[in-house]
């Protein structure tokens, strides 16, 4: 099982963040139905007043769980992901993807 953390940096302005969030909202049911998908969740910073939290209003985080790298690679090639990327390309500055697995000691 792989855990994917995709950090999506959008241009400044709530309209860009909203555009990306709405695009994810449209594709989430389809992604969750994909073979090998065990979770697909859109996250934003909690609005808390604590001094130890690093916040960034221009970042959206996707937390994903995929059975294997083959399933993740197939997901990235789907028509709905290609359409999503085309829809949000003007709102997104950068995407950083981390692919994680449980350590030997967990």
N, CA, C and O atoms as CSV, one atom per row, in Angstrom:
chain,resi,resn,atom,element,x,y,z
A,1,UNK,N,N,0.857,-1.181,0.000
A,1,UNK,CA,C,0.000,0.000,0.000
A,1,UNK,C,C,0.897,1.235,0.000
A,1,UNK,O,O,1.838,1.332,0.788
A,2,UNK,N,N,0.597,2.168,-0.883
A,2,UNK,CA,C,1.328,3.428,-0.970
A,2,UNK,C,C,0.460,4.577,-0.472
A,2,UNK,O,O,-0.745,4.614,-0.719
A,3,UNK,N,N,1.078,5.494,0.220
A,3,UNK,CA,C,0.426,6.727,0.632
A,3,UNK,C,C,1.027,7.838,-0.208
A,3,UNK,O,O,2.246,8.004,-0.256
A,4,UNK,N,N,0.174,8.590,-0.863
A,4,UNK,CA,C,0.609,9.677,-1.726
A,4,UNK,C,C,0.190,10.995,-1.084
A,4,UNK,O,O,-0.958,11.161,-0.672
A,5,UNK,N,N,1.130,11.922,-1.004
A,5,UNK,CA,C,0.828,13.274,-0.551
A,5,UNK,C,C,1.177,14.199,-1.712
A,5,UNK,O,O,2.343,14.349,-2.077
A,6,UNK,N,N,0.156,14.809,-2.278
A,6,UNK,CA,C,0.359,15.751,-3.375
A,6,UNK,C,C,0.118,17.156,-2.833
A,6,UNK,O,O,-0.990,17.494,-2.417
A,7,UNK,N,N,1.171,17.968,-2.846
A,7,UNK,CA,C,1.071,19.359,-2.405
A,7,UNK,C,C,0.874,20.217,-3.650
A,7,UNK,O,O,1.766,20.331,-4.490
A,8,UNK,N,N,-0.295,20.810,-3.751
A,8,UNK,CA,C,-0.666,21.595,-4.924
A,8,UNK,C,C,-0.630,23.069,-4.551
A,8,UNK,O,O,-1.439,23.539,-3.751
A,9,UNK,N,N,0.308,23.788,-5.134
A,9,UNK,CA,C,0.420,25.230,-4.884
A,9,UNK,C,C,-0.351,25.951,-5.985
A,9,UNK,O,O,-0.112,25.746,-7.175
A,10,UNK,N,N,-1.284,26.803,-5.552
A,10,UNK,CA,C,-2.086,27.578,-6.494
A,10,UNK,C,C,-1.632,29.039,-6.481
A,10,UNK,O,O,-0.959,29.488,-5.553
A,11,UNK,N,N,-2.013,29.763,-7.523
A,11,UNK,CA,C,-1.728,31.193,-7.556
A,11,UNK,C,C,-2.479,31.878,-6.416
A,11,UNK,O,O,-3.492,31.369,-5.937
A,12,UNK,N,N,-1.978,33.034,-5.988
A,12,UNK,CA,C,-2.655,33.794,-4.933
A,12,UNK,C,C,-4.048,34.193,-5.396
A,12,UNK,O,O,-4.281,34.486,-6.569
A,13,UNK,N,N,-4.964,34.193,-4.433
A,13,UNK,CA,C,-6.348,34.556,-4.716
A,13,UNK,C,C,-7.254,33.362,-4.518
A,13,UNK,O,O,-7.003,32.281,-5.051
A,14,UNK,N,N,-8.296,33.561,-3.760
A,14,UNK,CA,C,-9.218,32.469,-3.423
A,14,UNK,C,C,-9.837,31.832,-4.669
A,14,UNK,O,O,-10.172,30.648,-4.645
A,15,UNK,N,N,-9.996,32.590,-5.753
A,15,UNK,CA,C,-10.621,32.036,-6.957
A,15,UNK,C,C,-9.821,30.863,-7.519
A,15,UNK,O,O,-10.405,29.927,-8.065
A,16,UNK,N,N,-8.491,30.902,-7.392
A,16,UNK,CA,C,-7.660,29.814,-7.904
A,16,UNK,C,C,-7.815,28.565,-7.041
A,16,UNK,O,O,-7.937,27.455,-7.558
A,17,UNK,N,N,-7.808,28.752,-5.746
A,17,UNK,CA,C,-7.987,27.637,-4.829
A,17,UNK,C,C,-9.361,27.006,-5.017
A,17,UNK,O,O,-9.496,25.783,-5.046
A,18,UNK,N,N,-10.369,27.848,-5.144
A,18,UNK,CA,C,-11.734,27.367,-5.339
A,18,UNK,C,C,-11.857,26.579,-6.637
A,18,UNK,O,O,-12.527,25.546,-6.674
A,19,UNK,N,N,-11.224,27.051,-7.691
A,19,UNK,CA,C,-11.278,26.357,-8.986
A,19,UNK,C,C,-10.706,24.947,-8.869
A,19,UNK,O,O,-11.297,23.993,-9.375
A,20,UNK,N,N,-9.564,24.814,-8.207
A,20,UNK,CA,C,-8.932,23.502,-8.049
A,20,UNK,C,C,-9.786,22.599,-7.161
A,20,UNK,O,O,-9.956,21.416,-7.457
A,21,UNK,N,N,-10.317,23.149,-6.086
A,21,UNK,CA,C,-11.141,22.349,-5.181
A,21,UNK,C,C,-12.405,21.842,-5.876
A,21,UNK,O,O,-12.802,20.694,-5.673
A,22,UNK,N,N,-13.033,22.675,-6.681
A,22,UNK,CA,C,-14.231,22.246,-7.422
A,22,UNK,C,C,-13.891,21.178,-8.455
A,22,UNK,O,O,-14.669,20.250,-8.673
A,23,UNK,N,N,-12.736,21.310,-9.086
A,23,UNK,CA,C,-12.317,20.300,-10.063
A,23,UNK,C,C,-12.108,18.953,-9.381
A,23,UNK,O,O,-12.493,17.919,-9.929
A,24,UNK,N,N,-11.504,18.951,-8.193
A,24,UNK,CA,C,-11.341,17.704,-7.440
A,24,UNK,C,C,-12.688,17.138,-7.010
A,24,UNK,O,O,-12.899,15.926,-7.049
A,25,UNK,N,N,-13.583,18.005,-6.605
A,25,UNK,CA,C,-14.910,17.554,-6.176
A,25,UNK,C,C,-15.604,16.775,-7.300
A,25,UNK,O,O,-16.280,15.778,-7.048
A,26,UNK,N,N,-15.428,17.238,-8.534
A,26,UNK,CA,C,-16.065,16.572,-9.682
A,26,UNK,C,C,-15.493,15.183,-9.943
A,26,UNK,O,O,-16.239,14.271,-10.297
A,27,UNK,N,N,-14.178,15.006,-9.774
A,27,UNK,CA,C,-13.575,13.722,-10.147
A,27,UNK,C,C,-13.463,12.723,-8.998
A,27,UNK,O,O,-13.220,11.541,-9.241
A,28,UNK,N,N,-13.631,13.163,-7.769
A,28,UNK,CA,C,-13.408,12.275,-6.621
A,28,UNK,C,C,-14.233,10.978,-6.668
A,28,UNK,O,O,-13.663,9.913,-6.429
A,29,UNK,N,N,-15.533,11.008,-6.962
A,29,UNK,CA,C,-16.270,9.729,-7.008
A,29,UNK,C,C,-15.707,8.763,-8.053
A,29,UNK,O,O,-15.671,7.554,-7.826
A,30,UNK,N,N,-15.272,9.290,-9.182
A,30,UNK,CA,C,-14.699,8.455,-10.241
A,30,UNK,C,C,-13.367,7.867,-9.787
A,30,UNK,O,O,-13.098,6.688,-10.018
A,31,UNK,N,N,-12.541,8.676,-9.149
A,31,UNK,CA,C,-11.236,8.192,-8.667
A,31,UNK,C,C,-11.442,7.113,-7.611
A,31,UNK,O,O,-10.775,6.079,-7.649
A,32,UNK,N,N,-12.345,7.335,-6.682
A,32,UNK,CA,C,-12.587,6.351,-5.622
A,32,UNK,C,C,-13.064,5.008,-6.176
A,32,UNK,O,O,-12.896,3.972,-5.533
A,33,UNK,N,N,-13.656,5.032,-7.365
A,33,UNK,CA,C,-14.128,3.797,-7.998
A,33,UNK,C,C,-13.027,3.088,-8.790
A,33,UNK,O,O,-13.229,1.965,-9.252
A,34,UNK,N,N,-11.879,3.721,-8.950
A,34,UNK,CA,C,-10.781,3.110,-9.704
A,34,UNK,C,C,-10.240,1.893,-8.961
A,34,UNK,O,O,-10.169,1.870,-7.732
A,35,UNK,N,N,-9.861,0.884,-9.740
A,35,UNK,CA,C,-9.251,-0.316,-9.175
A,35,UNK,C,C,-7.933,0.056,-8.510
A,35,UNK,O,O,-7.082,0.695,-9.129
A,36,UNK,N,N,-7.763,-0.340,-7.256
A,36,UNK,CA,C,-6.525,-0.075,-6.533
A,36,UNK,C,C,-6.537,1.183,-5.696
A,36,UNK,O,O,-5.581,1.441,-4.964
A,37,UNK,N,N,-7.606,1.985,-5.784
A,37,UNK,CA,C,-7.707,3.199,-4.975
A,37,UNK,C,C,-8.343,2.843,-3.641
A,37,UNK,O,O,-9.433,2.273,-3.589
A,38,UNK,N,N,-7.640,3.191,-2.555
A,38,UNK,CA,C,-8.137,2.902,-1.211
A,38,UNK,C,C,-8.416,4.177,-0.422
A,38,UNK,O,O,-8.698,4.121,0.775
A,39,UNK,N,N,-8.336,5.320,-1.091
A,39,UNK,CA,C,-8.641,6.578,-0.428
A,39,UNK,C,C,-8.156,7.755,-1.258
A,39,UNK,O,O,-7.109,7.688,-1.904
A,40,UNK,N,N,-8.932,8.835,-1.233
A,40,UNK,CA,C,-8.631,10.019,-2.040
A,40,UNK,C,C,-9.288,11.189,-1.333
A,40,UNK,O,O,-10.511,11.325,-1.354
A,41,UNK,N,N,-8.478,12.038,-0.706
A,41,UNK,CA,C,-9.030,13.049,0.186
A,41,UNK,C,C,-8.353,14.402,-0.022
A,41,UNK,O,O,-7.126,14.499,-0.025
A,42,UNK,N,N,-9.157,15.429,-0.193
A,42,UNK,CA,C,-8.685,16.800,-0.357
A,42,UNK,C,C,-8.597,17.460,1.013
A,42,UNK,O,O,-9.553,17.415,1.788
A,43,UNK,N,N,-7.448,18.076,1.317
A,43,UNK,CA,C,-7.224,18.701,2.620
A,43,UNK,C,C,-6.714,20.126,2.460
A,43,UNK,O,O,-5.960,20.427,1.534
A,44,UNK,N,N,-7.134,20.996,3.370
A,44,UNK,CA,C,-6.624,22.367,3.453
A,44,UNK,C,C,-6.248,22.626,4.910
A,44,UNK,O,O,-6.670,21.901,5.812
A,45,UNK,N,N,-5.454,23.664,5.123
A,45,UNK,CA,C,-5.041,23.992,6.482
A,45,UNK,C,C,-6.246,24.282,7.371
A,45,UNK,O,O,-7.159,25.011,6.981
A,46,UNK,N,N,-6.237,23.703,8.570
A,46,UNK,CA,C,-7.268,23.997,9.562
A,46,UNK,C,C,-7.097,25.442,10.021
A,46,UNK,O,O,-5.976,25.928,10.174
A,47,UNK,N,N,-8.200,26.110,10.235
A,47,UNK,CA,C,-8.172,27.502,10.675
A,47,UNK,C,C,-8.068,27.533,12.201
A,47,UNK,O,O,-9.047,27.785,12.903
A,48,UNK,N,N,-6.857,27.270,12.690
A,48,UNK,CA,C,-6.600,27.221,14.125
A,48,UNK,C,C,-5.587,28.298,14.490
A,48,UNK,O,O,-4.751,28.687,13.674
A,49,UNK,N,N,-5.674,28.762,15.703
A,49,UNK,CA,C,-4.746,29.788,16.172
A,49,UNK,C,C,-3.736,29.147,17.122
A,49,UNK,O,O,-3.812,29.304,18.340
A,50,UNK,N,N,-2.775,28.411,16.519
A,50,UNK,CA,C,-1.704,27.797,17.300
A,50,UNK,C,C,-0.378,28.183,16.661
A,50,UNK,O,O,-0.257,28.215,15.437
A,51,UNK,N,N,0.604,28.471,17.486
A,51,UNK,CA,C,1.864,28.996,16.959
A,51,UNK,C,C,2.763,27.933,16.333
A,51,UNK,O,O,3.774,28.284,15.725
A,52,UNK,N,N,2.435,26.662,16.458
A,52,UNK,CA,C,3.273,25.608,15.905
A,52,UNK,C,C,2.771,25.076,14.562
A,52,UNK,O,O,3.371,24.160,13.998
A,53,UNK,N,N,1.688,25.637,14.051
A,53,UNK,CA,C,1.155,25.185,12.774
A,53,UNK,C,C,1.739,26.015,11.634
A,53,UNK,O,O,1.724,27.245,11.678
A,54,UNK,N,N,2.251,25.335,10.623
A,54,UNK,CA,C,2.697,26.007,9.401
A,54,UNK,C,C,1.506,26.070,8.453
A,54,UNK,O,O,1.004,25.033,8.019
A,55,UNK,N,N,1.055,27.266,8.132
A,55,UNK,CA,C,-0.097,27.451,7.246
A,55,UNK,C,C,0.351,28.074,5.940
A,55,UNK,O,O,1.309,28.845,5.895
A,56,UNK,N,N,-0.359,27.727,4.882
A,56,UNK,CA,C,-0.128,28.340,3.588
A,56,UNK,C,C,-1.464,28.381,2.856
A,56,UNK,O,O,-1.978,27.345,2.435
A,57,UNK,N,N,-2.015,29.559,2.708
A,57,UNK,CA,C,-3.332,29.723,2.088
A,57,UNK,C,C,-3.342,29.317,0.616
A,57,UNK,O,O,-4.408,29.135,0.029
A,58,UNK,N,N,-2.168,29.177,0.024
A,58,UNK,CA,C,-2.089,28.845,-1.397
A,58,UNK,C,C,-1.725,27.385,-1.656
A,58,UNK,O,O,-1.284,27.031,-2.749
A,59,UNK,N,N,-1.913,26.545,-0.644
A,59,UNK,CA,C,-1.597,25.124,-0.803
A,59,UNK,C,C,-2.826,24.279,-0.504
A,59,UNK,O,O,-3.530,24.492,0.484
A,60,UNK,N,N,-3.062,23.319,-1.383
A,60,UNK,CA,C,-4.080,22.283,-1.201
A,60,UNK,C,C,-3.320,20.971,-1.155
A,60,UNK,O,O,-2.385,20.767,-1.929
A,61,UNK,N,N,-3.711,20.084,-0.260
A,61,UNK,CA,C,-3.030,18.801,-0.141
A,61,UNK,C,C,-4.003,17.676,-0.475
A,61,UNK,O,O,-5.126,17.633,0.029
A,62,UNK,N,N,-3.554,16.779,-1.325
A,62,UNK,CA,C,-4.320,15.568,-1.615
A,62,UNK,C,C,-3.639,14.419,-0.880
A,62,UNK,O,O,-2.427,14.232,-0.985
A,63,UNK,N,N,-4.421,13.666,-0.146
A,63,UNK,CA,C,-3.942,12.476,0.538
A,63,UNK,C,C,-4.587,11.285,-0.165
A,63,UNK,O,O,-5.811,11.160,-0.211
A,64,UNK,N,N,-3.746,10.420,-0.705
A,64,UNK,CA,C,-4.241,9.303,-1.513
A,64,UNK,C,C,-3.629,7.998,-1.028
A,64,UNK,O,O,-2.513,7.972,-0.509
A,65,UNK,N,N,-4.368,6.929,-1.205
A,65,UNK,CA,C,-3.882,5.595,-0.874
A,65,UNK,C,C,-4.091,4.701,-2.091
A,65,UNK,O,O,-5.212,4.537,-2.572
A,66,UNK,N,N,-2.995,4.125,-2.582
A,66,UNK,CA,C,-3.039,3.265,-3.764
A,66,UNK,C,C,-2.414,1.917,-3.441
A,66,UNK,O,O,-1.438,1.823,-2.697
A,67,UNK,N,N,-2.994,0.896,-4.011
A,67,UNK,CA,C,-2.540,-0.469,-3.771
A,67,UNK,C,C,-1.100,-0.688,-4.249
A,67,UNK,O,O,-0.337,-1.409,-3.607
A,68,UNK,N,N,-0.729,-0.063,-5.378
A,68,UNK,CA,C,0.615,-0.260,-5.928
A,68,UNK,C,C,0.974,0.911,-6.836
A,68,UNK,O,O,0.121,1.735,-7.168
A,69,UNK,N,N,2.230,0.975,-7.230
A,69,UNK,CA,C,2.673,2.014,-8.153
A,69,UNK,C,C,2.009,1.826,-9.518
A,69,UNK,O,O,1.767,2.802,-10.229
A,70,UNK,N,N,1.721,0.605,-9.880
A,70,UNK,CA,C,1.031,0.357,-11.152
A,70,UNK,C,C,-0.368,0.969,-11.138
A,70,UNK,O,O,-0.809,1.538,-12.137
A,71,UNK,N,N,-1.065,0.853,-10.009
A,71,UNK,CA,C,-2.393,1.451,-9.897
A,71,UNK,C,C,-2.303,2.979,-9.947
A,71,UNK,O,O,-3.119,3.634,-10.594
A,72,UNK,N,N,-1.307,3.538,-9.261
A,72,UNK,CA,C,-1.124,4.989,-9.288
A,72,UNK,C,C,-0.791,5.465,-10.695
A,72,UNK,O,O,-1.344,6.462,-11.160
A,73,UNK,N,N,0.101,4.765,-11.371
A,73,UNK,CA,C,0.457,5.152,-12.742
A,73,UNK,C,C,-0.743,5.077,-13.668
A,73,UNK,O,O,-0.927,5.960,-14.506
A,74,UNK,N,N,-1.563,4.042,-13.535
A,74,UNK,CA,C,-2.774,3.925,-14.355
A,74,UNK,C,C,-3.725,5.085,-14.062
A,74,UNK,O,O,-4.330,5.639,-14.980
A,75,UNK,N,N,-3.856,5.451,-12.790
A,75,UNK,CA,C,-4.703,6.585,-12.397
A,75,UNK,C,C,-4.252,7.868,-13.084
A,75,UNK,O,O,-5.078,8.639,-13.573
A,76,UNK,N,N,-2.957,8.093,-13.121
A,76,UNK,CA,C,-2.424,9.327,-13.702
A,76,UNK,C,C,-2.699,9.421,-15.202
A,76,UNK,O,O,-2.666,10.515,-15.766
A,77,UNK,N,N,-2.968,8.297,-15.850
A,77,UNK,CA,C,-3.217,8.278,-17.291
A,77,UNK,C,C,-4.702,8.292,-17.669
A,77,UNK,O,O,-5.036,8.311,-18.853
A,78,UNK,N,N,-5.591,8.284,-16.676
A,78,UNK,CA,C,-7.025,8.231,-16.977
A,78,UNK,C,C,-7.504,9.514,-17.640
A,78,UNK,O,O,-6.898,10.575,-17.487
A,79,UNK,N,N,-8.581,9.399,-18.364
A,79,UNK,CA,C,-9.167,10.561,-19.043
A,79,UNK,C,C,-9.600,11.626,-18.045
A,79,UNK,O,O,-9.440,12.817,-18.308
A,80,UNK,N,N,-10.149,11.213,-16.897
A,80,UNK,CA,C,-10.597,12.212,-15.922
A,80,UNK,C,C,-9.425,12.965,-15.292
A,80,UNK,O,O,-9.573,14.141,-14.956
A,81,UNK,N,N,-8.278,12.329,-15.123
A,81,UNK,CA,C,-7.116,13.054,-14.599
A,81,UNK,C,C,-6.533,13.990,-15.656
A,81,UNK,O,O,-6.079,15.087,-15.332
A,82,UNK,N,N,-6.545,13.568,-16.895
A,82,UNK,CA,C,-6.075,14.440,-17.973
A,82,UNK,C,C,-6.990,15.667,-18.090
A,82,UNK,O,O,-6.514,16.785,-18.285
A,83,UNK,N,N,-8.300,15.450,-17.970
A,83,UNK,CA,C,-9.263,16.563,-18.035
A,83,UNK,C,C,-9.086,17.490,-16.832
A,83,UNK,O,O,-9.147,18.711,-16.977
A,84,UNK,N,N,-8.864,16.910,-15.633
A,84,UNK,CA,C,-8.639,17.715,-14.435
A,84,UNK,C,C,-7.414,18.614,-14.627
A,84,UNK,O,O,-7.477,19.814,-14.361
A,85,UNK,N,N,-6.314,18.041,-15.082
A,85,UNK,CA,C,-5.081,18.815,-15.259
A,85,UNK,C,C,-5.268,19.950,-16.255
A,85,UNK,O,O,-4.755,21.049,-16.047
A,86,UNK,N,N,-5.995,19.694,-17.331
A,86,UNK,CA,C,-6.257,20.746,-18.315
A,86,UNK,C,C,-7.135,21.846,-17.714
A,86,UNK,O,O,-6.936,23.029,-17.990
A,87,UNK,N,N,-8.110,21.443,-16.889
A,87,UNK,CA,C,-9.036,22.404,-16.292
A,87,UNK,C,C,-8.351,23.351,-15.312
A,87,UNK,O,O,-8.719,24.523,-15.233
A,88,UNK,N,N,-7.365,22.867,-14.568
A,88,UNK,CA,C,-6.767,23.677,-13.502
A,88,UNK,C,C,-5.394,24.258,-13.847
A,88,UNK,O,O,-4.788,24.932,-13.014
A,89,UNK,N,N,-4.904,24.011,-15.041
A,89,UNK,CA,C,-3.521,24.395,-15.364
A,89,UNK,C,C,-3.242,25.880,-15.145
A,89,UNK,O,O,-2.120,26.235,-14.782
A,90,UNK,N,N,-4.217,26.750,-15.351
A,90,UNK,CA,C,-3.990,28.185,-15.163
A,90,UNK,C,C,-4.063,28.612,-13.693
A,90,UNK,O,O,-3.657,29.723,-13.350
A,91,UNK,N,N,-4.575,27.740,-12.831
A,91,UNK,CA,C,-4.700,28.060,-11.409
A,91,UNK,C,C,-3.533,27.512,-10.587
A,91,UNK,O,O,-3.263,27.996,-9.488
A,92,UNK,N,N,-2.844,26.504,-11.121
A,92,UNK,CA,C,-1.805,25.795,-10.370
A,92,UNK,C,C,-0.415,26.323,-10.729
A,92,UNK,O,O,-0.069,26.468,-11.902
A,93,UNK,N,N,0.368,26.604,-9.691
A,93,UNK,CA,C,1.754,27.044,-9.866
A,93,UNK,C,C,2.684,25.841,-9.927
A,93,UNK,O,O,3.571,25.777,-10.779
A,94,UNK,N,N,2.475,24.868,-9.003
A,94,UNK,CA,C,3.412,23.769,-8.842
A,94,UNK,C,C,2.731,22.619,-8.114
A,94,UNK,O,O,1.819,22.832,-7.315
A,95,UNK,N,N,3.174,21.414,-8.393
A,95,UNK,CA,C,2.695,20.233,-7.676
A,95,UNK,C,C,3.906,19.420,-7.250
A,95,UNK,O,O,4.770,19.103,-8.068
A,96,UNK,N,N,3.965,19.086,-5.976
A,96,UNK,CA,C,5.016,18.219,-5.445
A,96,UNK,C,C,4.345,16.955,-4.930
A,96,UNK,O,O,3.411,17.012,-4.131
A,97,UNK,N,N,4.832,15.821,-5.398
A,97,UNK,CA,C,4.228,14.544,-5.027
A,97,UNK,C,C,5.230,13.719,-4.235
A,97,UNK,O,O,6.372,13.520,-4.649
A,98,UNK,N,N,4.771,13.247,-3.087
A,98,UNK,CA,C,5.563,12.323,-2.273
A,98,UNK,C,C,4.861,10.977,-2.276
A,98,UNK,O,O,3.654,10.891,-2.055
A,99,UNK,N,N,5.628,9.934,-2.529
A,99,UNK,CA,C,5.114,8.567,-2.511
A,99,UNK,C,C,5.753,7.877,-1.315
A,99,UNK,O,O,6.970,7.702,-1.257
A,100,UNK,N,N,4.918,7.491,-0.370
A,100,UNK,CA,C,5.399,6.953,0.901
A,100,UNK,C,C,4.919,5.526,1.109
A,100,UNK,O,O,3.885,5.115,0.582
A,101,UNK,N,N,5.687,4.786,1.884
A,101,UNK,CA,C,5.274,3.458,2.310
A,101,UNK,C,C,5.624,3.305,3.778
A,101,UNK,O,O,6.465,4.035,4.302
A,102,UNK,N,N,4.989,2.371,4.430
A,102,UNK,CA,C,5.276,2.144,5.844
A,102,UNK,C,C,6.725,1.725,6.002
A,102,UNK,O,O,7.276,1.006,5.168
A,103,UNK,N,N,7.327,2.180,7.075
A,103,UNK,CA,C,8.726,1.805,7.329
A,103,UNK,C,C,8.807,0.384,7.845
A,103,UNK,O,O,7.794,-0.217,8.202
A,104,UNK,N,N,9.995,-0.141,7.883
A,104,UNK,CA,C,10.203,-1.504,8.370
A,104,UNK,C,C,9.832,-1.666,9.841
A,104,UNK,O,O,9.575,-2.777,10.306
A,105,UNK,N,N,9.805,-0.556,10.563
A,105,UNK,CA,C,9.581,-0.627,12.006
A,105,UNK,C,C,8.136,-0.345,12.416
A,105,UNK,O,O,7.846,-0.257,13.609
A,106,UNK,N,N,7.212,-0.200,11.436
A,106,UNK,CA,C,5.834,0.095,11.845
A,106,UNK,C,C,5.053,-1.164,12.124
A,106,UNK,O,O,3.876,-1.095,12.479
